[in-house]
Amino acid sequence: MYKFFLCLRYLRRRRIAFFAVAAVCLCTAMVLIVVSVMGGFLQMVKDRSRGMLGDLVMENRSLQGFPFYQEFIDELKTSPDLKDRIFEATPVIITYGVIRFPSPSDPITKPAQVVGLRLNETYRVNEFKNGLFYEQYYPGSTTLVEQKEPCFGFNTQQLYSGSADPVERYVLPTELEEGYRKWLSDASEQDKVDAPIDATLPYKRPGYYRRPPEGIVEPGWYGPELPGAILGTDLCADRQRTGDYERYYYRGYPVTLTLVPFTDTGKILSSGTGMPSKNFRYVDDCRTGVYDIDSMSVYVDFTLLQNVLEMDEQQLSEEAGGGTIPPRATQVQIKLNPGSDPLETRDLIQAKWDVFFNNRIDQIRTPGLLRRVLIMTWEEKQAKFLAAVEKEKYLVTTLFGVVSVVAVLLVGCIFYMIVQQKTRDIGIIRSVGATALGVAQIFLAYGAAVGVVGGALGTVIGILFVRYINEIQELLGRIHPDAIIWNPEVYAFDKIPNEVNPSDAVVIYVVAIVASMIGALIASVRAARVWPVEALRYE
């Protein structure tokens, strides 16, 4: 009991111990905040990567693509050992080119990564649909088929909104109005609050839709029919400091894509007048949260892109040896049913592909396209990027861990001073029968108590800080704009990650207690070696 009594007495009475508690508290909070923010950032990257790719990806890492993709997809869906594992699979074409916004006053040309996809299948394979802007507020209105430009109707009737100033009323085209009313009935109240101005008050802001041609007042669809194109959000909008986007092209705006087609042998097609160009309509924009993708990606219909790039079925001339080149795709994305093991399914699909392509390798002139095809999980596909983020997390955590060693040294110094001041007390308890080990345990328990109290306070402070870190940043921004450390215009994510992993909090708390005990170890050994006669000689 004397150990427990002295430990509590020193903790309450020796005010210098409060500095040790404060040091442990601050270091615990600092490490917890860093680990939580960096861990949250890593988890966001993983979620976004999986949301873009599905569970498995099949590709040969070549813009030439590979043939027999549809035959293999059909075989996967009917295979006895795989059909229960596969939820959906869809082919994708990825190529490069330039996009031109032919504004009469300010035409702009930008590089583009052009992605051909089957929209409905893509919705079932990954999270692409969740990133669409207009589809949230006008369900079913985003499509890649040929379409005209949607325009607001214009009503010259003067409406009054609590003032004497007339308000021009704009009306959505019928199909969009129906989608908007459906969204109003299905959306939660918070969704309506967070909705953009043109969705909550479609008659107040026509900026995202154009007024119809002069002299026409009815809402509807105007202009020539052009195939739809979904643009990366950062390709057609400016990101504000609030994290919102200001779109500077209205829906239905025409754009021109110039593409780079490749043959199955890897050569750039030289037929015709040069690289093919085609006009599209901007029907929606998609935000994945990864700037490098959102700033240059354009999504168009798979079959259309396949035809433009001449990746559909092609007949070889007699000079080229005759025969047929099968249709090609550059990637197949696969979504698994819940409960299916991705690694096991990957191996099964790879084994099936090896048998599948060996039976068809004599049917094409470039068998290497089939041999190089690999099936990967989304983590393997993004392995280099994820590894870089993980290394950054470990590096930053290690740096702050090294800084936290200061707390251990401070605890050691404070406890050594306490031992020096308490030599008389140590001599007394040793003279009445306390062992050297018992005296050492007093100061070890003292160090553990400092760790328990300081670690608990630091954990609570760290959790609260992480939980309200975005609100704290907003407060700093109101005090001074330069105090904002997380600018949504720069970083891929709108907000700082603000969730604490419970296991991380427990581990850091335990480490704080152990570190405090290590800091008290030298002082404990020093106290244990005090001789009663020496301690009481001059008392």
N, C-alpha and C positions, 0 to 999 in steps of 0.2 A: 504493500500500500504506500510505503514512503516514496517509491519511485513515481507513482501516479500523482501523489500529493505535491511533490517538489516540481514535477513537470508542469502541472497546472499553475502553481504559484509563480514560477518563473515566467510563464506565458502571460499571466495577468499583470504582474508587477514590473517586469523589466520592459520598459517602454522601448528600449533599443531593439527589442525583438519585433516591434511593429514594422521596422524598416525591412527586416527579412521577410515578413509576411507580405509587405507591399511589393517587394522585388519578385517573389514567387507569383503573386497575383498578376502583375503586369506581364511577366514572361509567359505565363499560362495563357492569358487572354490573347497576347500577340501571336503565339504559335497557333492557337485554335482558329483565330481569324484568318491567318495566312493559309492554313491547311483547308479550311472550309471554302474560302473563295477560290483557291486554285483547284481543289477537288470538284467544286461546282462547275467551274469552267471546263474541266476535263469531261465531266458527265454531260454537259451541254454539247460539247463537240461530238461525243459518242452518239447522243440521241439524234443530232442533226445528220450525222453520217449514216446511221441506220435508216433514218427517215428518207434519205435520198436514194438508197440502194436496195432496200428490202433485206432479206436474210442472206441470200446467196447471189453471187454474180458470176456469170459465165462470159468469158471474153478471151481473145488472143492478143490483146494489147496492140492492135494495129488498126489504122484507119481504113485498111482494105476490107476489114470485116471477115466473116466466115459464112459459108453456105450451109444449107440443110438445117437451119435453126428452127424453122417451123415444124419440120418432120420430127426433130428431136423433142420439141415441146409437146407435140401430140403423143409421142411415145412415153414421155414422162407422166403425162396425165392418165395414161391407160396401163402403165406398168404395174403388175400386182404388188411389187415390193416398194413402189414409190407413190402410187396414186393417192394413198391415204396420208402421205406426208406433204404433198404439194397442194397449196391453196390456190396459187395463181402463178403464171409465168408469162412474161411479155418481152418481145424483142425491142431493142433500142438501136438507133443509128446516131453516132456522134461524129461530127465533122466540124470544119472551121471555115470562116469566111468573113465578110464584113456586112454590117447593117447600115442602111442609109435612111435617115429621116428627112424626106424631101420637103422641108419647109420652104415656102416661097421666099421668106425673108432671111432665114438662117438655117440652111441645110447642114446636117451633121452626119458624119460618117464615123463609125466605131468598129473595132474588131469584135467578132462574135464567135461563140461556140454554139453551133446549131445542133439541136437534139431532136431527133424524130421519134415520136412515141405514139402508142395507141392510148388515147386519153383514158377511156373507161377501164382498160386493163391496168394502166399505171395507177389509177385511183385505188385499185385493190391490192397492188403490190407494195406501195410505199406511201409516204405521207405527203405526196406532192399536192394533193387537193387542199390540205390544211394551210398551205402557203399562198393560195390564190386570194387575191384581194376582192374582186367584184363578185366572185362566186359565193362569198360569205353572205352578201347582202342581196344578191339576185340569183338565187339557186337555179341551176340548170341553164343559165344564160351563157356560160363559158363553153364554147365549142370551137373546134378547129376546122369545121366544114366551111365551104364558101358562103359568104354572107355580105350583106350590105352594111352601111354605116348607120348605127342607131342614133337618132336625133330626138331631142326634146321637142314637144309641141309648145306653141306659144299662144297664150291667152291674153288678149288685149284688155280684158275686163280689169277694172281697177279694184284691187283688193286692199283692205286696210288692216294693218297689224298693230293696233293700239296707238296709231299715230295718223296724221293727216297725209303722210307721204304714200303715194301709190306704190304697190309692189307688183312687179311683173311676175306672173305665175307660169312656171314651166312644168310640163307634164311628161312623164316617161313614156317611151313606146310601150305598147300594150303588153308584150311578152315580159319586158323588164318590170313593168308595174305589177304584174301578177307575181313575179318572183319576189319583188320588194314586199308586197302584202303578205306573202307566205313567210318571209323572214320576220316581219313584224309579229305574226301570230306565234312563231316557234321560238324566237329569241328570248333570252332572259332579260330582265330589266337592266342588268349590268351591261349586257351586250349592246343594248340600245344606247346606253350612256356612252360607251366606248366607241360607238360606230362613227364613221366619218360624217362630216356635215352633209354631204350629198346623199347619204343613205337615210339619215334621220329626217332631213328636210329636203327632199329631192327637188322641190320647186324653188328653193332659195339660192341654189348654187349650180348653175349649168356648166361649170368649168370642166367637169369630167365627161360631159356630153356636149355635142355641138347643137346649136340651133339649126332647124331645117333651112333649106335654101330660101332666098328672099321671096316673099309673097306666099309662102306655104306656112300654115299655122298648125296643121295636124301633126301629132307625134307619129313616128314611123321609121322606116328604113330607106335610106337614099344612097345613090351612087352605084357604081359597078360592084358586082359580087367578087370578092377576093377571099382566098383561104385565110383562116384565122392563124394568128401567131401569139403565143404567150411570151412576154418579155421578162427577163430578170428585173426585179424592182429597181435595183440601182442603175439599170441601163436606161430607165425612162423616168426617174424621179430623183429628187434631191432629198437627202436625209437631213432633218432638222436637229437642233440640239436637244429637243424633247424626245427624240427617237421616232417621231412621226415622219411621214413622207409627203412631200409636196410634188404631185404629179404635174409635169409640164406638157404632157400630150393627152388629148382627150381620147376616150374609148372609141375605137373605130378608125383611129388615125392610120393612114396607109404608110407602110414601110417597105423598103426594098432589100432583099437579101441577095448577095452575090456569094456563090459557094465555090468550094474547091473540090471537084470530084476526082476520085482515084479508081483506077482499074483494079482487077483482082491481082495483078502483078505488082501493084504499088506505084505505077506511073500515073502522072496527072493526065486526065483525058484531054486530048488535043483536038478532038473532033468539034465541028461547028465553028462558031465565031469567037470562042474563048470560054472563060468561066461563066457558067449559067447564072442568070439573075431572074428573080421572080418577085412579084409584088404580093404583099400580105396585108392583113388588117390586124392592128393591135387590139386584141379582144380581152386581155387580162394581163396581170403581172403576178409573178410568183416570187416569194421570198423564202429562201432556205435558211437564211441567217448566216451564210458563209459569203463574205463579200466577193471573193474571187469568182464565185459562181454567179452571184446575183448581178454582178457588174458587166457580164458579157454573154450570158446564156439566152438563147432564143429557142423556144419549143414549138415545133410544128408537127403536122400530121406525118406519121411514119411512112405510109404508102406514098404520099406526095413527095417527101424528101427522097425516098428510095428511087422513085421515077426520075426526079431531077438529077440525081447523082449517077443515074444509070447503074444502080445497084440491084435493080430488078432483074428478071430473067433476060439475058442477052444472047443473041445469036452471033457466033463468030464467023467472020468471013472465011472464004476458002484460002486466002493468003495466010490467015492466022491459024489454019489447020481445021477449020470447021467445028461443028459441035455447038454446045450450049453452055453458057455460064449460069449456074443456078443463082437465085436471089440471095443477097447477103445482108447480114446485120452485124453491127460491131459489138453488141452486148445483149445478153439475156438476163433479166432480173427476175429472181424467184422469191416468192413469199411462201413460207412454210406454215402448216397448220400448227396451232398451239400444242406444245408437248413434244414436238419433233426435235430431235437432237441435231443441231446444225452441222456439227463435225461429222457425225455418222452419216447424215444425209448427203453431205458434200462428197464423202468417199464413195457412197453408192452411185451418185450421179456421175462422178468421174469415171468409175469402172464401166458404167453403162455407155458413157460417151466413147471410151476407148474401143469398145466393141462396135459401137454404132459407126464411127468414122472409118474404121478399118474395112468395113463392108462397102464403103462408098468412095474410098480414096482414089480408085481408078476412074471415077466419073468426072474428075476436075483436073485442070492443068496445073493448079497450084496446091498440091497436097499439104504444103507447109502451113497453110491457113487453118487446116483441121488439126494438125499435130500440135500446134502451139496453144490450142484452146485449153484453158484451165478453169476449174470451178473453185471459187474462193468464198469464204464468209465475208460479210461486210467489214469485220475487224481486220481480216487479212488484206482486203483491198485497200483499207486506209491505214495499214500498219505503220508506215513511215511517219505519217502526220500525227497519229495518236502517240507513237513513241516519242516524238519531239515534244508534245504537250506534256506527257508524263515526266519526261526528263526535266522540263521547266518546273513542274510541280515539286519534284524531289530536290532540285537545286535550290529553289527559293526556301523550301522547308528546312533544308540543311543549313542555309545561311542564317535563318532566324533561330535555328536550334543552337548554332555556334554562339550567336549573340546572347542566347539565354544562359550560356555557361556563366555569364556574369552573375546571375542570381545565385548559382552554386558557390562561387567564390565569395560573394557578399555574405551568404549564410555562414560560410566557414569562418570568415573574419569576425563576424558578430558573435558567434558562439565561442570563438577563442577568447575574445574580450570578456565574455561572461564568465568563462572558466577562470580567467585570471582574477576577476573580481570576487569570485565565489570560492576561492581557495580555502577560506576559513570554514565555510559550510561543508565543503568536501571533507576537510580534516575531521570535523565533528562527527559526521555520519560514518566515516571510516573508523573512527575510534570507538564507536558504539556497536560495531559489528558489520557494517556494510562491506560487501566485497568489492574488489576492483571492477568485476564484471557488472555488478549492480550499479555502480556509479556511472560506468560507460552507458548502460542502458537508459539511465535518466536522461542523458543528453541526446542519445539517439531518439528516444521517445519525444524529447523536446523538438528535435528537428522534424520528426514525423508530424507532430502537432502543427508546426509552422507550415509544412507542406499541405496538410489537410485543410487548414483554414485558408491559406493563400491560394491553394489550388481550387478550392470550392468557389471563392470569390472571383478568381480569374475566369473559371469556367462559366459562371453566371454572366459576368461582364462580357465575355467573348460571345456567348450565345445571343445576348441582347443586342450587341453591336452588329453581329452578322444579320440578325433578323431585321433590324432597322437601318441597315447600311445605306440603302437607297434613299431613305428619308433623310438620313444624316447628310448625304451628299447634296440633296436638294436644298437643305438648310444652309449648307456652306455656299452653294451657288447663289442663294439669295443674298448672303452677306457680301460675297464678292465672286464675280463670274470666273475668275482665274483659279478659284479654289476647287472647281469641279475636276475630279481626277478621272472619271469614267465618262468619256464623251461618246454618245451614241453615234455621232457622225464618223467616228474612227473605228470603234470596236464592232465586232460582228454581232454582239448581243445588245439588246436594248437596255438591260439592267445588269447590275452586278449580282452574281449568284449569291443568294441569301439563305441557304439552307445548311444546317449543321448535321453532319453524320454522327449519330449517337455513339457508334463504336470509336470514332476519332476522338470525341469528347472524353470518353472513358479512358482511352489509352493515354491521352495527354494528361489527364488528371492523375493517373497512377504514376506516370513518369515524373510529374511535379513532386509527388510525395517522396519517391525514391531519390530524386535529385536533392531534395532538402536533407534527407538522411545522409546522403553522401557528403554534402556540405558540412554536416555536423560530425562526421566521422573523426576528423583530425582532433577536434576539440574533445570528443568523447575519449579518445585514446590518451590525450593529455590529462584529462580529469582522472582517468583510471590509474595513472602512474603517480598521482600525488600521494606522498607518504604522510600519515597523520602527524608524526612528530615534527616534520618539516613545516607542515601547514600551521601547527599550533605553537611553534617555538616562541614566537614573539607576541602571542595573545595573552 
